[in-house]
Amino acid sequence: MQTTTGNAKRRVQCGYTGWKQIDGRWVYLLPGHPSCEVILRGKLRSYLREDGATDSDYAVLTGLLQVPIAPRELLYPTLALVFLSPLNEFLRRAEREPKFIPAIVGRTGSMKTSYAAFLLSFFGNFSSTDMPMSFRDTANSIIENSNALKDVLTCIDDFHPAGRQEETKLTASAQGIMRAYGDRSGRGRLRADASPMDARPPQGNAIITGEFPPDIGESGTARYFGLELHDGDVNLNELTFYQHRAAEGVLQRCMYGYLEWLKESFLRNDETVENFVLRLKNDFEAKRAAFQKSGIHCHGRVPEAVALLQMGMDMLLAYLELKGELEKELCDEVKQRFQTLLYQL
């Protein structure tokens, strides 16, 4: 064994996604990474990385802000969450990790699952029939998978109880999911010898879809950001266009370009990472304070969600401006419009 191991190939395998330091360098893990094998099981296998973004790819992304496929009240917050998700690792270090879940609520046939699949397509190959998680899954499996899906967006689909007994069961699952993401705390467990196991809290972000909001009490409701989707809100022609582009890998390549920009701009060494964490913390506090001064009466968690969503949109706009896809004046206009929409919501 000692004489043959010198020729053995070295393989790095991970069972989770997101940012990780390997040999002193920050890398963003997704299945398809060239130097690290990322193994996700079951329905999570649709997560996939694709690189090589082109100017035409970025034009597709920019078009989302100019010709939206859904009302801006829905599109802007969810798109902001997409580009906020890769920041989770560093928001966690700043002690400002997102602690809310957007809930897309609409009647059957309103295209909420198809729209959610479009959002997830920035991180892999998804469709309305191939979602990573569902309320039909057990609560334990949802929480376990949410720990593996680090620094990405996922979806728990279809809160739609078929009867009173099932409603009780699904509501209990929703309560557990909201508290897991809202508190970022894992369930305490013991090994067979009574020694404590490491907690496995959610490490990414999530959205849920349903035909009506789950009845999870005031504290549970404070952990989600409600978004309504009405019949006809989704532009089917535009959605079909973006579904085709997603199938071609356009959205994944745009996300890869965004991740490379984050790495080159903020993650070059320990000092730049520390400065980035401090920048995120200061930006969060400034945006939260601005909302608190608006005079809007709400639960204490709402200003935090508003600040984080604004940060996600700011990072997307800064990236598109740097790529030359959006003029500064248009970026400022989108920022102001988004702030107004969030305050209204």
C-alpha positions in Angstrom: 0.0 0.0 0.0 2.8 2.4 0.8 4.5 1.9 -2.5 1.4 2.3 -4.6 -0.3 5.3 -2.9 2.1 7.7 -4.4 0.3 7.3 -7.7 -3.2 7.5 -6.3 -5.4 10.3 -7.6 -6.6 12.9 -5.1 -10.3 13.5 -5.1 -12.2 16.1 -3.2 -15.9 15.3 -2.6 -18.5 17.5 -0.9 -22.1 16.8 0.0 -23.1 20.5 0.0 -23.1 23.6 -2.2 -21.8 27.1 -1.7 -18.6 28.9 -0.8 -15.7 26.9 0.6 -12.0 27.6 1.1 -9.9 25.0 -0.7 -6.1 25.4 -0.5 -6.5 29.0 0.6 -8.8 30.0 -2.2 -12.5 30.6 -2.2 -14.5 28.4 -4.6 -18.2 28.2 -5.1 -19.4 24.6 -5.1 -22.1 23.2 -7.4 -22.3 19.9 -9.2 -20.1 20.2 -12.3 -17.3 21.9 -10.5 -14.0 20.9 -12.3 -11.8 20.4 -9.2 -14.3 19.3 -6.5 -17.0 16.6 -6.9 -20.2 17.9 -5.4 -22.6 15.0 -4.7 -26.3 15.9 -4.1 -28.8 13.1 -3.9 -32.4 12.6 -4.8 -34.3 15.6 -6.2 -31.4 17.9 -5.4 -29.4 16.5 -8.4 -30.9 19.2 -10.7 -28.5 21.8 -9.2 -25.7 22.3 -11.7 -23.0 24.8 -12.6 -22.3 26.1 -16.1 -19.7 28.7 -17.0 -18.8 30.8 -20.0 -21.2 33.7 -20.0 -21.4 35.9 -23.1 -22.7 39.4 -23.8 -25.9 38.0 -25.2 -26.4 36.0 -21.9 -26.1 39.3 -19.9 -28.5 41.0 -22.3 -31.1 38.3 -21.4 -30.6 39.1 -17.7 -30.8 42.8 -18.3 -34.0 42.3 -20.2 -35.7 40.9 -17.1 -35.5 44.3 -15.4 -36.7 46.2 -18.5 -39.5 43.8 -19.8 -40.6 41.9 -16.7 -42.3 38.5 -17.0 -44.4 39.2 -13.9 -45.5 42.3 -11.9 -42.5 44.1 -10.4 -44.0 43.6 -6.9 -43.2 39.9 -7.4 -40.2 40.0 -9.8 -38.0 42.4 -8.0 -38.1 40.9 -4.5 -37.6 37.3 -5.8 -34.9 38.3 -8.2 -33.1 40.2 -5.4 -33.3 37.0 -3.3 -31.7 35.0 -6.1 -28.6 37.3 -6.1 -28.6 37.7 -2.3 -28.3 33.9 -1.8 -24.6 33.6 -2.7 -23.9 36.2 0.0 -25.2 34.0 2.8 -21.7 32.8 3.8 -20.5 36.3 4.4 -23.7 37.6 5.8 -23.4 34.8 8.4 -20.0 36.1 9.3 -21.5 39.6 9.7 -24.2 38.1 11.9 -26.8 39.4 9.4 -27.9 36.1 7.8 -31.4 36.2 6.1 -34.1 35.0 8.5 -37.2 35.1 6.4 -38.8 33.2 3.6 -40.8 34.8 0.7 -44.1 33.0 0.2 -45.6 33.1 -3.3 -49.4 32.6 -2.8 -51.8 32.1 -5.7 -54.7 30.0 -7.0 -54.1 26.9 -8.9 -53.1 27.7 -12.5 -51.5 31.0 -11.6 -48.1 29.6 -12.7 -46.5 30.0 -9.3 -44.5 26.7 -9.5 -43.3 27.5 -13.1 -42.3 31.0 -11.9 -40.4 29.5 -8.9 -38.7 27.0 -11.2 -37.5 29.9 -13.4 -35.9 31.5 -10.3 -34.1 28.3 -9.4 -32.8 28.0 -12.9 -30.0 30.4 -12.0 -28.6 27.5 -10.0 -29.4 24.4 -12.1 -31.9 22.7 -14.5 -35.4 23.0 -13.0 -39.0 22.8 -14.3 -42.4 22.9 -12.7 -42.3 19.0 -12.6 -38.8 18.9 -11.2 -38.6 20.9 -8.0 -36.1 20.2 -5.3 -38.5 20.0 -2.4 -42.3 19.8 -1.7 -44.6 20.0 1.3 -45.3 16.3 0.5 -41.7 15.5 1.7 -41.2 14.9 5.4 -40.2 17.9 7.5 -37.0 16.1 8.6 -35.9 15.6 5.0 -36.7 19.2 4.1 -34.6 20.5 7.0 -31.8 18.1 6.2 -31.7 19.1 2.5 -31.8 22.8 3.4 -28.5 22.3 5.3 -26.8 20.8 2.2 -28.1 23.6 0.0 -25.7 26.3 1.2 -25.6 29.8 -0.5 -28.1 28.8 -3.1 -31.9 29.4 -3.5 -34.3 26.5 -3.1 -38.1 26.1 -3.1 -40.5 24.1 -0.9 -43.4 23.8 -3.4 -47.2 23.4 -3.2 -48.7 24.1 0.2 -52.1 22.7 -0.7 -53.7 20.5 1.9 -56.4 18.1 0.5 -58.3 17.9 3.8 -58.4 18.9 7.4 -56.1 16.1 8.6 -53.5 16.8 5.9 -53.8 20.5 6.6 -52.7 19.9 10.2 -49.7 17.9 9.0 -48.6 20.4 6.4 -49.1 23.3 8.7 -46.8 21.6 11.2 -44.2 21.2 8.5 -44.6 24.8 7.5 -44.2 25.9 11.1 -40.9 23.9 11.4 -39.6 25.3 8.1 -40.4 28.9 9.0 -38.7 28.5 12.4 -35.7 26.7 10.9 -35.1 29.5 8.4 -36.3 32.3 10.7 -34.0 31.3 13.5 -31.2 29.6 11.5 -31.0 27.0 14.2 -30.8 23.2 13.7 -32.7 20.6 15.7 -30.8 19.4 18.8 -30.1 15.7 18.6 -28.0 13.1 20.5 -26.0 10.1 19.4 -26.5 6.6 20.7 -24.0 7.4 23.5 -25.9 10.5 24.5 -23.2 12.9 23.2 -24.6 15.9 21.3 -24.6 16.0 17.5 -23.7 19.1 15.5 -26.8 21.1 14.6 -27.6 21.3 10.9 -29.5 24.6 10.3 -30.5 25.9 6.8 -27.5 27.5 5.1 -29.2 28.9 1.9 -32.4 30.7 1.2 -35.8 29.4 0.3 -39.2 30.4 -1.1 -42.4 28.5 -0.6 -45.4 28.3 -2.9 -49.0 27.6 -1.9 -52.6 28.3 -2.7 -53.1 30.1 0.7 -50.8 31.1 3.5 -50.3 28.5 6.2 -51.9 29.3 9.6 -48.7 29.3 11.6 -49.4 32.1 14.1 -48.1 35.6 14.5 -44.4 34.7 15.2 -44.3 32.2 12.3 -46.0 34.7 9.9 -43.4 37.3 10.8 -40.8 35.0 9.3 -42.1 35.1 5.8 -42.5 37.8 3.2 -45.9 37.4 1.5 -46.1 37.9 -2.3 -49.4 37.4 -4.1 -49.7 36.0 -7.7 -53.0 36.5 -9.4 -54.3 34.8 -12.6 -52.8 36.5 -15.6 -50.0 38.1 -13.7 -47.3 36.0 -15.4 -46.7 37.0 -19.0 -46.7 33.5 -20.6 -44.9 34.5 -23.8 -42.1 36.1 -21.7 -42.0 33.1 -19.3 -41.7 30.7 -22.2 -38.8 32.8 -23.6 -36.9 32.6 -20.4 -37.7 29.0 -19.9 -36.0 28.3 -23.2 -33.0 30.4 -22.3 -32.8 28.6 -18.9 -32.8 25.2 -20.7 -29.8 26.5 -22.8 -27.9 27.4 -19.6 -28.1 31.2 -20.0 -29.2 31.9 -16.4 -26.7 29.5 -14.9 -23.9 31.2 -16.9 -25.0 34.6 -15.7 -24.9 33.4 -12.1 -21.4 32.0 -12.7 -20.2 35.3 -14.0 -21.7 37.0 -10.9 -19.9 34.5 -8.6 -16.6 35.1 -10.4 -17.1 38.9 -10.0 -17.7 38.4 -6.3 -14.6 36.3 -6.0 -12.3 38.7 -7.9 -13.7 41.8 -6.2 -14.1 40.8 -2.6 -12.6 37.4 -1.9 -9.0 37.7 -3.1 -7.5 37.3 0.4 -8.4 37.4 4.1 -8.2 41.2 4.2 -10.6 41.7 1.3 -13.0 39.1 2.8 -12.9 40.9 6.2 -13.6 44.3 4.4 -16.5 42.7 2.5 -18.1 41.4 5.6 -17.8 44.8 7.3 -19.2 46.4 4.2 -22.2 44.1 4.2 -22.8 44.7 7.9 -22.7 48.5 7.5 -24.9 48.4 4.4 -27.5 46.3 6.2 -27.6 48.6 9.2 -28.0 51.7 7.0 -30.9 50.2 5.0 -32.6 48.8 8.1 -32.4 52.2 9.8 -33.8 54.0 6.7 -36.9 51.7 6.7 -37.4 52.1 10.5 -37.4 55.9 10.0 -40.2 55.6 7.3 -42.9 55.4 10.0 -44.3 52.1 8.7 -45.7 50.1 11.6 -44.8 46.4 11.3 -43.2 43.4 13.0 -39.6 43.9 14.1 -38.3 41.4 11.6 -39.7 43.2 8.5 -37.0 46.0 8.4 -34.4 43.2 8.3 -36.0 41.5 5.3 -36.4 44.8 3.4 -32.7 45.7 4.0 -31.5 42.3 2.8 -33.6 42.3 -0.3 -32.3 45.8 -1.2 -28.8 44.5 -0.7 -29.4 41.6 -3.1 -30.8 44.0 -5.8 -27.9 46.4 -5.3 -25.3 43.7 -5.9 -27.1 42.6 -9.1 -27.3 46.2 -10.4 -23.6 46.8 -9.5 -22.6 43.8 -11.4 -24.7 44.7 -14.5 -23.4 48.2 -14.4 -19.8 47.0 -14.3 -20.4 44.7 -17.2 -21.7 47.7 -19.2 -25.2 46.3 -19.5 -27.0 49.1 -17.5 -26.3 52.8 -17.3 -25.9 54.2 -13.8 -29.0 56.4 -14.2 -31.1 53.3 -15.0 -29.6 51.4 -12.0 -30.5 54.3 -9.7 -34.0 54.3 -11.1 -34.4 50.6 -10.5 -33.1 51.0 -6.9 -35.5 53.8 -6.1 -38.5 51.9 -7.7 -37.6 48.8 -5.8 -37.4 50.6 -2.5 -40.8 52.1 -3.1 -42.3 48.7 -3.9 -40.8 47.1 -0.8 -42.2 49.8 1.4 -45.6 49.4 -0.2 -45.4 45.6 0.3 
